[in-house]
Amino acid sequence: MVFTDLPPQIQERVVCSISAAIKYKIPANIMLAVAEKEAGKPGQWVRNTNGTHDVGAMQFNTSYLSDLSRYGITANDVAAAGCYAFDLAAWRLRVHIRNDKGDIWTKAANYHSRTHKYNTIYRTDLMRKAAKWADWLEAHFVTLDVNQADAIPTMPIRLVSQQPIQAPAKKLPAMAQTAKFTGYVPRQISFITKSKSFK
């Protein structure tokens, strides 16, 4: 299994993050980096100095959750174990990436704060963590560089060492084609299978 090289206590976080990244079409390494930075646990409530709380595995602030109550989303929903909090975080990241100003790292760091001072600190560490996760993803999955419109899927390192394969080019979504990114390359997981595309 692909996750056996990870400590058991983070396997759910990784599985849920990757699943949510694929579902909401955001770079998986960014989702994994945000999940690692937030580092919450199911059922966890962390009190902030301003009287709000950060809740659950993805540390949703209760002031943000009050805005989502019109959709029936509660703090207890995101505090629960399972992948729901990761899906909600990926949805939120997708909104930031598509709608906010700045490069992809600033947009992703808006998950934490739009205040420049706090965003910059979060962004710097997010990029470092995303680079680590990009390397891990490339070792285990077929991935695409979201910066390139004519990106060629990369084969997982473990498969490349067994059999060198050249993959066909694949067109990326318009968001990836038009965005200007700085820093480490965001990676998107591709589900092109060896039997169908790597001949």
ROSE-4610 file (N, C-alpha, C; in Angstrom, 1 decimal, always signed):
// ROSE-4610
residu = [M/M/M/V/V/V/F/F/F/T/T/T/D/D/D/L/L/L/P/P/P/P/P/P/Q/Q/Q/I/I/I/Q/Q/Q/E/E/E/R/R/R/V/V/V/V/V/V/C/C/C/S/S/S/I/I/I/S/S/S/A/A/A/A/A/A/I/I/I/K/K/K/Y/Y/Y/K/K/K/I/I/I/P/P/P/A/A/A/N/N/N/I/I/I/M/M/M/L/L/L/A/A/A/V/V/V/A/A/A/E/E/E/K/K/K/E/E/E/A/A/A/G/G/G/K/K/K/P/P/P/G/G/G/Q/Q/Q/W/W/W/V/V/V/R/R/R/N/N/N/T/T/T/N/N/N/G/G/G/T/T/T/H/H/H/D/D/D/V/V/V/G/G/G/A/A/A/M/M/M/Q/Q/Q/F/F/F/N/N/N/T/T/T/S/S/S/Y/Y/Y/L/L/L/S/S/S/D/D/D/L/L/L/S/S/S/R/R/R/Y/Y/Y/G/G/G/I/I/I/T/T/T/A/A/A/N/N/N/D/D/D/V/V/V/A/A/A/A/A/A/A/A/A/G/G/G/C/C/C/Y/Y/Y/A/A/A/F/F/F/D/D/D/L/L/L/A/A/A/A/A/A/W/W/W/R/R/R/L/L/L/R/R/R/V/V/V/H/H/H/I/I/I/R/R/R/N/N/N/D/D/D/K/K/K/G/G/G/D/D/D/I/I/I/W/W/W/T/T/T/K/K/K/A/A/A/A/A/A/N/N/N/Y/Y/Y/H/H/H/S/S/S/R/R/R/T/T/T/H/H/H/K/K/K/Y/Y/Y/N/N/N/T/T/T/I/I/I/Y/Y/Y/R/R/R/T/T/T/D/D/D/L/L/L/M/M/M/R/R/R/K/K/K/A/A/A/A/A/A/K/K/K/W/W/W/A/A/A/D/D/D/W/W/W/L/L/L/E/E/E/A/A/A/H/H/H/F/F/F/V/V/V/T/T/T/L/L/L/D/D/D/V/V/V/N/N/N/Q/Q/Q/A/A/A/D/D/D/A/A/A/I/I/I/P/P/P/T/T/T/M/M/M/P/P/P/I/I/I/R/R/R/L/L/L/V/V/V/S/S/S/Q/Q/Q/Q/Q/Q/P/P/P/I/I/I/Q/Q/Q/A/A/A/P/P/P/A/A/A/K/K/K/K/K/K/L/L/L/P/P/P/A/A/A/M/M/M/A/A/A/Q/Q/Q/T/T/T/A/A/A/K/K/K/F/F/F/T/T/T/G/G/G/Y/Y/Y/V/V/V/P/P/P/R/R/R/Q/Q/Q/I/I/I/S/S/S/F/F/F/I/I/I/T/T/T/K/K/K/S/S/S/K/K/K/S/S/S/F/F/F/K/K/K]
num = [1/1/1/2/2/2/3/3/3/4/4/4/5/5/5/6/6/6/7/7/7/8/8/8/9/9/9/10/10/10/11/11/11/12/12/12/13/13/13/14/14/14/15/15/15/16/16/16/17/17/17/18/18/18/19/19/19/20/20/20/21/21/21/22/22/22/23/23/23/24/24/24/25/25/25/26/26/26/27/27/27/28/28/28/29/29/29/30/30/30/31/31/31/32/32/32/33/33/33/34/34/34/35/35/35/36/36/36/37/37/37/38/38/38/39/39/39/40/40/40/41/41/41/42/42/42/43/43/43/44/44/44/45/45/45/46/46/46/47/47/47/48/48/48/49/49/49/50/50/50/51/51/51/52/52/52/53/53/53/54/54/54/55/55/55/56/56/56/57/57/57/58/58/58/59/59/59/60/60/60/61/61/61/62/62/62/63/63/63/64/64/64/65/65/65/66/66/66/67/67/67/68/68/68/69/69/69/70/70/70/71/71/71/72/72/72/73/73/73/74/74/74/75/75/75/76/76/76/77/77/77/78/78/78/79/79/79/80/80/80/81/81/81/82/82/82/83/83/83/84/84/84/85/85/85/86/86/86/87/87/87/88/88/88/89/89/89/90/90/90/91/91/91/92/92/92/93/93/93/94/94/94/95/95/95/96/96/96/97/97/97/98/98/98/99/99/99/100/100/100/101/101/101/102/102/102/103/103/103/104/104/104/105/105/105/106/106/106/107/107/107/108/108/108/109/109/109/110/110/110/111/111/111/112/112/112/113/113/113/114/114/114/115/115/115/116/116/116/117/117/117/118/118/118/119/119/119/120/120/120/121/121/121/122/122/122/123/123/123/124/124/124/125/125/125/126/126/126/127/127/127/128/128/128/129/129/129/130/130/130/131/131/131/132/132/132/133/133/133/134/134/134/135/135/135/136/136/136/137/137/137/138/138/138/139/139/139/140/140/140/141/141/141/142/142/142/143/143/143/144/144/144/145/145/145/146/146/146/147/147/147/148/148/148/149/149/149/150/150/150/151/151/151/152/152/152/153/153/153/154/154/154/155/155/155/156/156/156/157/157/157/158/158/158/159/159/159/160/160/160/161/161/161/162/162/162/163/163/163/164/164/164/165/165/165/166/166/166/167/167/167/168/168/168/169/169/169/170/170/170/171/171/171/172/172/172/173/173/173/174/174/174/175/175/175/176/176/176/177/177/177/178/178/178/179/179/179/180/180/180/181/181/181/182/182/182/183/183/183/184/184/184/185/185/185/186/186/186/187/187/187/188/188/188/189/189/189/190/190/190/191/191/191/192/192/192/193/193/193/194/194/194/195/195/195/196/196/196/197/197/197/198/198/198/199/199/199]
x = [+0.8/+0.0/+0.9/+0.4/+1.2/+1.5/+0.6/+0.8/+1.5/+2.1/+2.8/+4.1/+4.6/+5.8/+5.5/+4.2/+3.8/+3.5/+3.7/+3.3/+1.8/+1.3/-0.1/-1.0/-0.5/-1.3/-1.5/-0.8/-1.1/-1.7/-1.9/-2.4/-3.8/-4.7/-6.0/-5.9/-5.1/-4.9/-4.4/-3.5/-3.0/-4.0/-4.7/-5.7/-6.8/-7.3/-8.4/-8.0/-6.7/-6.2/-6.1/-5.6/-5.4/-6.8/-7.7/-9.0/-9.7/-9.6/-10.3/-9.6/-8.3/-7.6/-8.1/-8.2/-8.7/-10.1/-11.0/-12.4/-12.6/-11.8/-12.0/-10.9/-10.2/-9.2/-8.3/-7.6/-6.6/-5.3/-4.1/-2.9/-2.8/-2.5/-2.5/-1.4/-0.3/+0.8/+0.4/-0.3/-0.8/-1.8/-2.7/-3.7/-3.0/-2.0/-1.3/-0.5/+0.1/+0.8/-0.1/-1.2/-2.2/-2.6/-2.9/-3.3/-2.2/-1.0/+0.1/+0.3/+0.2/+0.3/-0.8/-2.0/-3.1/-3.0/-2.6/-2.2/-3.2/-4.5/-5.5/-5.8/-6.7/-7.1/-8.7/-9.3/-10.7/-11.1/-12.2/-12.7/-11.9/-10.9/-10.1/-10.7/-10.7/-11.1/-10.0/-9.4/-8.3/-8.8/-8.8/-9.2/-8.2/-8.7/-7.8/-7.9/-7.0/-7.0/-8.2/-8.8/-9.9/-11.3/-11.2/-12.5/-13.0/-12.5/-13.0/-12.2/-12.6/-12.0/-11.6/-10.5/-10.1/-10.5/-11.3/-12.0/-11.5/-11.3/-11.1/-9.7/-9.7/-8.4/-7.9/-8.7/-8.3/-8.4/-8.7/-8.6/-9.5/-10.7/-11.6/-12.0/-11.9/-12.2/-13.7/-14.2/-15.6/-16.2/-15.5/-16.1/-16.3/-15.4/-15.7/-16.8/-16.9/-18.0/-19.4/-19.4/-20.7/-21.2/-20.3/-20.7/-21.3/-20.8/-21.3/-22.5/-23.0/-24.1/-25.4/-25.4/-26.6/-26.6/-25.5/-25.5/-25.7/-26.0/-26.2/-24.9/-23.7/-22.4/-22.2/-21.9/-21.7/-20.2/-19.8/-18.5/-18.4/-19.5/-19.4/-19.2/-19.7/-19.5/-18.0/-17.3/-15.8/-15.0/-15.5/-14.7/-14.7/-15.7/-15.8/-14.6/-14.4/-13.4/-13.9/-13.0/-13.3/-12.9/-13.3/-12.8/-13.6/-14.7/-15.5/-14.8/-14.0/-13.3/-12.3/-11.7/-10.7/-11.4/-12.6/-13.4/-13.7/-14.2/-14.5/-13.3/-12.2/-10.9/-10.5/-10.6/-10.3/-11.2/-12.5/-13.5/-13.1/-12.7/-12.3/-11.0/-10.1/-8.8/-9.1/-10.0/-10.3/-10.9/-11.8/-12.3/-11.2/-10.3/-9.2/-8.3/-8.0/-7.1/-7.8/-9.0/-9.7/-10.1/-10.3/-10.9/-10.0/-9.0/-8.2/-7.1/-6.5/-5.4/-4.1/-3.1/-1.7/-1.4/-0.2/+0.2/-0.4/-0.3/-1.0/-0.7/+0.6/+0.9/+0.3/+0.2/-0.5/-2.0/-2.6/-4.0/-4.2/-3.4/-3.5/-3.3/-2.4/-2.2/-3.3/-4.2/-5.4/-6.3/-6.1/-6.8/-6.6/-5.4/-5.0/-5.4/-5.0/-5.2/-5.0/-5.8/-5.6/-4.7/-4.5/-3.6/-2.2/-1.6/-0.3/+0.7/+0.9/+1.9/+1.7/+0.5/+0.3/+0.3/-0.2/-0.2/+1.2/+2.1/+3.5/+4.2/+4.0/+4.6/+4.1/+2.8/+2.1/+2.6/+2.6/+3.0/+4.4/+5.3/+6.7/+6.8/+6.2/+6.2/+5.4/+4.3/+3.4/+4.2/+5.0/+5.8/+6.9/+7.5/+8.5/+7.8/+6.6/+5.9/+5.4/+4.9/+4.4/+5.5/+6.7/+7.9/+8.1/+8.1/+8.3/+7.2/+5.9/+4.8/+4.8/+5.3/+5.4/+6.4/+7.5/+8.5/+7.8/+7.1/+6.4/+5.4/+4.6/+3.6/+4.2/+5.3/+6.0/+6.5/+6.9/+7.4/+6.3/+5.1/+4.0/+2.9/+2.7/+1.6/+2.1/+1.2/+1.4/+1.0/+1.8/+1.5/+1.7/+1.1/+1.2/+1.7/+2.5/+3.0/+1.8/+1.1/+0.0/+0.4/+1.7/+2.2/+2.3/+2.3/+2.5/+1.2/+0.8/-0.4/-0.2/+1.0/+1.3/+2.1/+1.7/+2.4/+2.4/+3.5/+3.6/+3.5/+2.6/+2.6/+3.9/+4.3/+5.5/+5.1/+5.9/+5.7/+6.2/+5.6/+6.2/+7.6/+8.4/+9.8/+10.0/+9.2/+9.3/+9.0/+8.1/+7.9/+8.9/+9.4/+10.4/+11.7/+12.0/+13.2/+13.1/+11.8/+11.6/+11.5/+11.0/+10.8/+10.6/+11.5/+11.4/+10.3/+9.4/+8.2/+8.0/+7.7/+7.4/+5.9/+5.4/+4.0/+3.5/+2.3/+1.8/+1.5/+1.5/+1.1/-0.4/-0.8/-2.2/-2.5/-3.6/-4.0/-4.6/-4.2/-4.6/-5.8/-6.5/-7.6/-7.2/-8.1/-7.8/-7.2/-7.6/-7.0/-5.5/-5.0/-3.6/-2.9/-3.5/-2.9/-2.7/-3.5/-3.4/-2.8/-2.7/-2.1/-0.6/-0.1/+1.3/+1.7/+2.5/+2.9/+4.4/+4.7/+6.1/+6.3/+7.6/+7.9/+7.9/+7.7/+7.8/+6.5/+6.7/+5.7/+4.5/+3.3/+2.2/+2.0/+1.6/+1.4/-0.1/-0.6/-1.9/-1.8/-2.6/-2.5/-3.3/-2.7/-3.3/-3.8/-4.9/-5.3/-5.2/-4.2/-3.9/-3.2/-3.8/-3.2/-2.2/-1.3/-0.2/-0.8/-1.8/-2.3/-3.0/-3.6/-4.3/-3.4/-2.5/-1.7/-0.2/+0.3/+1.8/+2.2/+2.2/+2.5/+3.9]
y = [-1.2/+0.0/+1.2/+2.3/+3.5/+4.3/+4.1/+4.9/+4.2/+3.1/+2.4/+3.0/+4.0/+4.7/+5.8/+6.0/+7.1/+6.6/+7.4/+7.0/+6.8/+5.8/+5.5/+6.7/+7.5/+8.6/+9.7/+9.7/+10.7/+10.1/+8.8/+8.2/+8.7/+8.8/+9.4/+10.8/+11.6/+13.0/+13.0/+12.1/+12.1/+11.6/+10.5/+9.9/+10.9/+11.5/+12.5/+13.7/+14.2/+15.4/+15.1/+13.9/+13.6/+13.5/+12.8/+12.6/+13.9/+14.8/+16.1/+17.0/+16.9/+17.6/+17.2/+15.9/+15.4/+15.8/+15.7/+16.0/+17.5/+18.4/+19.8/+20.4/+19.6/+19.9/+21.1/+20.8/+21.7/+20.9/+21.6/+20.9/+20.1/+18.8/+17.9/+18.2/+18.7/+19.0/+20.2/+21.2/+22.3/+21.9/+21.0/+20.5/+19.8/+18.9/+18.2/+19.1/+20.2/+21.1/+21.9/+22.3/+23.0/+22.1/+20.8/+19.9/+19.7/+19.6/+19.4/+20.7/+21.9/+23.1/+23.2/+22.9/+23.0/+22.0/+20.8/+19.7/+19.5/+19.7/+19.5/+18.0/+17.7/+16.3/+16.3/+15.2/+15.1/+15.4/+16.2/+16.5/+17.7/+18.1/+19.2/+20.6/+21.3/+22.7/+23.5/+24.4/+25.2/+26.7/+27.2/+28.5/+29.6/+30.6/+31.7/+32.8/+33.8/+34.9/+35.8/+35.8/+36.7/+36.0/+34.9/+34.2/+33.2/+33.1/+32.1/+30.8/+29.8/+28.5/+28.0/+27.3/+26.5/+25.1/+24.5/+23.3/+22.2/+21.0/+19.8/+19.7/+18.7/+18.3/+19.5/+20.3/+21.4/+22.8/+22.7/+23.9/+25.1/+24.8/+25.9/+26.8/+28.1/+29.1/+29.2/+29.3/+29.3/+30.6/+31.7/+32.9/+32.6/+31.8/+31.4/+30.4/+29.5/+28.5/+29.2/+30.3/+31.0/+31.4/+31.8/+32.2/+31.0/+29.8/+28.6/+28.0/+28.5/+27.9/+28.0/+28.9/+29.0/+27.7/+27.0/+25.8/+24.5/+24.8/+23.7/+23.1/+23.8/+23.3/+23.8/+22.9/+23.2/+22.9/+23.5/+23.2/+21.7/+21.1/+19.7/+18.8/+19.3/+18.6/+18.5/+19.6/+19.7/+19.1/+19.0/+18.4/+16.9/+16.3/+14.9/+14.2/+13.0/+12.2/+11.9/+11.6/+11.3/+12.5/+12.4/+13.3/+14.5/+14.7/+15.9/+17.2/+17.4/+18.6/+18.8/+17.8/+17.9/+18.4/+17.8/+18.2/+19.7/+20.1/+21.5/+22.4/+22.0/+22.8/+22.9/+21.8/+21.8/+22.7/+22.7/+23.6/+25.0/+25.3/+26.7/+27.1/+26.2/+26.5/+26.7/+26.0/+26.2/+27.6/+28.0/+29.3/+30.4/+30.2/+31.2/+31.2/+30.0/+29.9/+30.5/+30.3/+30.8/+32.3/+32.8/+34.2/+35.2/+34.8/+35.8/+36.4/+37.5/+38.1/+37.6/+37.7/+37.2/+35.9/+35.4/+34.2/+33.0/+31.8/+30.7/+30.5/+30.8/+30.6/+31.6/+32.8/+33.8/+33.5/+33.0/+32.6/+31.5/+30.5/+29.3/+29.7/+30.6/+31.1/+31.9/+32.4/+33.1/+32.1/+30.8/+29.8/+30.2/+30.6/+31.0/+32.4/+33.3/+34.8/+35.6/+36.6/+37.6/+38.7/+38.8/+39.9/+39.6/+40.6/+40.4/+39.8/+40.3/+39.8/+38.3/+37.9/+36.5/+35.6/+36.2/+35.4/+35.1/+36.1/+35.9/+34.8/+34.8/+33.8/+32.4/+32.3/+31.0/+30.6/+31.5/+31.2/+30.6/+31.2/+30.7/+29.3/+29.0/+27.6/+26.7/+27.2/+26.4/+25.9/+26.8/+26.5/+25.4/+25.5/+24.5/+23.1/+23.1/+21.8/+21.3/+22.2/+21.7/+21.1/+21.6/+21.0/+19.6/+19.4/+18.1/+17.1/+17.6/+16.7/+16.5/+17.5/+17.2/+16.1/+16.1/+15.0/+13.6/+13.6/+12.4/+11.9/+12.9/+12.5/+12.0/+12.6/+12.2/+10.8/+10.4/+9.1/+8.0/+8.4/+7.4/+7.5/+8.7/+8.8/+9.4/+9.3/+10.0/+11.4/+12.4/+13.8/+14.7/+15.9/+16.9/+18.2/+18.9/+20.3/+21.2/+21.8/+22.7/+24.0/+24.3/+25.5/+25.4/+24.2/+24.0/+23.5/+24.2/+23.8/+22.5/+22.2/+21.0/+20.0/+20.0/+19.2/+17.7/+17.0/+15.6/+14.9/+14.0/+13.3/+12.7/+12.8/+12.2/+10.8/+9.9/+8.5/+8.5/+7.7/+7.6/+7.0/+7.5/+7.1/+5.6/+5.0/+3.5/+2.8/+3.3/+2.7/+3.0/+4.3/+4.7/+3.9/+3.6/+2.8/+1.4/+0.9/-0.4/-0.4/+0.6/+0.7/+2.1/+2.7/+4.0/+4.2/+5.2/+5.3/+6.8/+7.1/+8.4/+8.6/+9.6/+9.8/+10.8/+10.6/+11.6/+12.9/+14.0/+15.3/+15.3/+16.1/+16.2/+17.6/+18.1/+19.5/+19.7/+20.8/+21.1/+22.0/+22.1/+23.0/+24.5/+25.3/+26.7/+27.4/+27.1/+27.8/+27.6/+26.4/+26.1/+26.7/+26.9/+27.5/+29.0/+29.7/+31.1/+31.7/+30.9/+31.4/+31.5/+32.6/+32.8/+32.4/+31.4/+30.9/+31.2/+31.4/+31.5/+30.4/+30.1/+29.1/+27.7/+26.8/+25.4/+25.0/+24.1/+23.7/+22.9/+23.4/+22.7/+21.4/+20.3/+19.1/+18.6/+18.2/+17.6/+16.2/+15.3/+13.9/+13.6/+12.7/+12.3/+10.8/+10.5/+9.1/+8.5/+8.9/+8.2/+6.9/+5.8/+4.5/+4.0/+3.2/+2.6/+1.8/+1.0/+0.2/+1.0/+2.1/+2.9/+3.9/+4.5/+5.6/+5.4/+4.6/+4.4/+3.1/+3.2/+2.0/+2.0]
z = [+0.0/+0.0/+0.0/-0.7/-0.9/+0.4/+1.4/+2.6/+3.8/+3.5/+4.6/+5.0/+4.2/+4.6/+5.6/+5.9/+6.8/+8.1/+9.2/+10.5/+10.6/+11.3/+11.3/+11.8/+12.7/+13.2/+12.1/+11.0/+10.0/+8.7/+8.7/+7.4/+7.1/+8.1/+7.8/+7.2/+7.8/+7.3/+5.9/+5.5/+4.2/+3.2/+3.5/+2.7/+2.4/+3.5/+3.4/+2.6/+2.8/+2.1/+0.6/+0.2/-1.2/-1.9/-1.2/-1.7/-1.9/-1.0/-1.1/-2.2/-2.3/-3.4/-4.7/-4.9/-6.2/-6.4/-5.4/-5.5/-5.9/-5.3/-5.5/-6.5/-7.1/-8.2/-7.8/-6.6/-6.1/-6.0/-6.1/-5.9/-4.7/-4.8/-3.6/-2.6/-3.1/-2.2/-1.3/-1.9/-1.1/-0.1/-0.4/+0.5/+1.7/+1.3/+2.3/+3.2/+2.7/+3.4/+4.4/+4.0/+4.8/+6.0/+5.6/+6.7/+7.7/+7.2/+8.2/+9.0/+8.4/+9.2/+10.2/+9.9/+10.8/+11.9/+11.6/+12.5/+13.7/+13.4/+14.4/+14.5/+15.4/+15.6/+15.7/+15.3/+15.5/+16.9/+17.1/+18.4/+19.1/+18.5/+19.2/+19.1/+20.2/+20.2/+20.8/+20.1/+20.6/+20.8/+22.0/+22.3/+21.9/+21.2/+20.7/+21.7/+21.7/+22.6/+22.3/+21.1/+20.8/+21.2/+21.9/+22.3/+21.3/+20.1/+19.1/+19.4/+18.7/+18.8/+17.4/+17.3/+16.1/+16.4/+15.4/+15.6/+14.7/+15.2/+14.4/+13.7/+12.8/+12.2/+11.3/+10.7/+9.9/+10.5/+11.9/+12.7/+12.1/+11.8/+11.3/+12.5/+12.2/+13.3/+13.4/+14.6/+14.8/+14.2/+14.0/+13.4/+11.9/+11.3/+9.9/+9.8/+10.7/+10.7/+11.0/+11.7/+11.8/+10.5/+9.6/+8.2/+7.4/+7.8/+7.0/+7.6/+8.7/+9.4/+8.5/+7.6/+6.6/+5.7/+5.6/+4.8/+5.7/+7.0/+7.9/+8.5/+8.2/+8.7/+10.1/+11.0/+12.4/+12.8/+13.9/+14.5/+14.8/+15.3/+15.6/+14.3/+13.2/+11.9/+11.6/+11.7/+11.4/+12.5/+13.7/+14.8/+14.7/+14.0/+14.0/+13.2/+13.5/+12.8/+11.4/+10.5/+9.1/+8.1/+6.9/+5.9/+5.6/+6.3/+6.1/+6.2/+7.3/+7.5/+6.4/+5.9/+4.8/+3.5/+3.2/+2.1/+2.2/+3.3/+3.5/+3.4/+3.9/+3.7/+2.2/+1.5/+0.1/-0.7/-0.4/-1.0/-0.7/+0.5/+0.9/+0.2/+0.1/-0.6/-2.1/-2.7/-4.1/-4.3/-3.4/-3.5/-3.4/-2.5/-2.4/-3.6/-4.1/-5.3/-6.5/-6.7/-7.9/-7.8/-6.6/-6.5/-5.9/-5.0/-4.3/-5.2/-4.8/-5.5/-5.0/-5.8/-5.4/-6.1/-5.7/-6.3/-5.6/-6.1/-5.5/-4.0/-3.6/-2.2/-1.3/-1.7/-0.9/-0.8/-2.0/-2.0/-1.0/-1.1/-0.2/+1.3/+1.5/+2.9/+3.4/+2.6/+3.0/+3.8/+3.7/+4.5/+6.0/+6.3/+7.7/+8.0/+7.1/+7.4/+6.1/+6.0/+4.9/+5.3/+6.6/+7.1/+6.7/+6.0/+5.3/+6.2/+7.4/+8.4/+8.7/+9.0/+9.3/+8.0/+7.0/+5.7/+5.2/+5.4/+4.9/+5.7/+7.0/+7.9/+7.5/+7.3/+7.0/+5.6/+4.7/+3.3/+3.2/+3.9/+3.8/+4.3/+5.4/+5.9/+5.0/+4.5/+3.6/+2.3/+1.8/+0.6/+0.9/+2.1/+2.5/+2.7/+3.3/+3.5/+2.2/+1.3/+0.0/-0.8/-0.7/-1.5/-1.0/+0.3/+0.8/+0.4/+0.4/+0.0/-1.5/-2.3/-3.8/-4.0/-3.3/-3.5/-3.1/-2.0/-1.6/-2.7/-3.1/-4.1/-5.4/-5.9/-7.1/-6.9/-5.7/-5.5/-5.5/-5.3/-5.2/-6.2/-6.9/-7.8/-9.1/-10.1/-11.4/-11.1/-11.3/-11.0/-12.2/-12.2/-13.2/-12.6/-13.3/-12.9/-13.4/-12.4/-12.8/-13.4/-13.5/-14.1/-15.6/-16.1/-17.6/-18.3/-19.3/-20.1/-20.8/-21.2/-21.9/-21.0/-19.7/-18.8/-19.1/-18.9/-19.1/-17.7/-17.5/-16.2/-15.8/-14.6/-14.1/-13.5/-13.8/-13.2/-11.8/-10.9/-9.6/-9.6/-8.8/-8.7/-8.6/-7.8/-7.6/-8.9/-9.8/-11.1/-12.1/-12.1/-13.0/-12.9/-11.7/-11.4/-12.0/-12.1/-12.7/-14.2/-14.8/-16.2/-16.6/-17.4/-17.9/-18.9/-18.7/-19.5/-19.9/-21.1/-21.5/-21.6/-20.9/-20.9/-22.0/-22.5/-23.5/-22.7/-23.5/-22.9/-22.6/-21.6/-21.3/-21.0/-21.6/-21.4/-20.0/-19.3/-18.0/-18.0/-16.9/-16.8/-17.0/-17.4/-17.7/-16.5/-15.3/-14.1/-14.1/-14.4/-14.4/-15.5/-16.6/-17.8/-17.7/-17.0/-16.9/-15.7/-14.6/-13.4/-13.4/-12.8/-12.7/-11.3/-11.1/-9.8/-9.5/-8.2/-7.8/-6.8/-6.6/-5.5/-6.1/-5.2/-5.6/-6.4/-7.3/-8.3/-7.6/-7.7/-7.2/-8.0/-7.4/-8.1/-8.0/-9.2/-9.2/-9.6/-8.9/-9.1/-10.4/-11.2/-12.5/-12.4/-12.9/-12.9/-14.3/-15.0/-16.3/-15.9/-16.3/-15.8/-16.8/-16.3/-17.1/-18.3/-18.1/-19.1/-20.2/-19.9/-20.9/-21.6/-20.9/-21.5/-21.6/-20.9/-20.9/-21.6/-22.9/-23.8/-24.3]
